[in-house]
Amino acid sequence: MTLTVMSATSSGTAQLSWDPSISTDVAGYKVYVGTASGSYSSSISVGMVTSYTVTNLGVGNTYYFAVTDYGSSGLESGFSNEVSKSIH
């Protein structure tokens, strides 16, 4: 999966999009969010969508994002590439 971050639609948000998984057993995706590269403090299960807008991000901070997919058995993939966004 290739994750990208698009321009924020409003202050305190980051709009993410990613390529769909090539796995045949995808039950959904999780977006991981953190304030340090490679260290994610929360995850958001977003279902079967391939884009998501993360809200309530603190102005003046830089956030790091990655995505995983998970199968019906609950097995989760490794992280996608990481992207970052500074919130102004």
C-alpha positions in Angstrom: 0.0 0.0 0.0 1.2 3.5 -0.7 -0.1 6.1 1.7 -0.3 9.8 0.8 -1.4 12.9 2.7 -3.3 15.6 0.9 -3.8 19.2 1.8 -5.7 19.7 5.0 -9.3 20.8 4.3 -9.3 22.8 7.5 -7.1 23.5 10.5 -6.5 20.5 12.7 -7.2 17.9 10.0 -5.1 15.7 7.7 -6.7 14.0 4.7 -5.1 10.6 3.9 -5.5 8.2 1.0 -3.9 4.9 0.1 -4.0 2.2 -2.6 -6.2 -0.8 -1.8 -4.5 -3.9 -0.5 -3.8 -6.6 -3.0 -4.7 -9.3 -0.4 -7.9 -11.2 -1.1 -8.8 -11.4 2.6 -9.1 -7.7 3.6 -11.8 -7.0 6.1 -10.7 -3.4 6.7 -7.9 -0.8 7.3 -6.5 0.9 10.4 -4.9 4.4 10.3 -2.1 4.9 12.9 -1.3 8.3 14.2 1.6 9.6 16.3 3.7 12.6 17.0 7.1 10.9 16.5 8.3 9.0 13.5 7.6 5.3 13.8 5.8 5.7 17.2 2.0 5.7 16.9 0.0 6.6 19.9 -3.4 5.7 18.5 -5.1 3.7 15.8 -8.4 4.2 14.1 -10.3 1.3 12.4 -11.8 2.9 9.3 -13.5 -0.1 7.6 -13.1 -0.8 3.9 -12.5 2.8 2.7 -9.2 3.9 1.1 -9.3 7.5 2.3 -9.9 9.1 5.7 -9.7 12.5 7.3 -8.0 12.6 10.7 -9.5 15.3 12.9 -8.8 17.0 16.2 -5.1 17.4 15.5 -3.3 20.0 17.6 -2.1 23.1 15.7 1.6 23.6 15.9 2.4 19.8 15.9 3.7 17.5 13.3 1.8 14.1 13.0 3.0 10.9 11.5 0.7 8.4 9.8 0.7 4.8 8.6 -1.9 2.4 7.5 -2.4 -1.4 7.8 -4.9 -3.8 6.5 -6.5 -6.7 8.5 -8.2 -9.9 7.4 -11.3 -11.5 8.7 -9.2 -13.6 11.1 -7.9 -10.4 12.6 -4.4 -10.8 11.3 -2.9 -7.4 10.5 -0.4 -6.5 7.8 2.8 -4.6 8.3 2.7 -0.8 8.2 2.5 1.1 4.9 5.0 3.8 4.2 4.9 6.6 6.7 3.8 10.2 5.9 3.8 13.3 8.0 1.8 16.5 8.1 2.6 19.7 10.1 -0.7 21.3 11.3 -0.8 25.1 11.1 
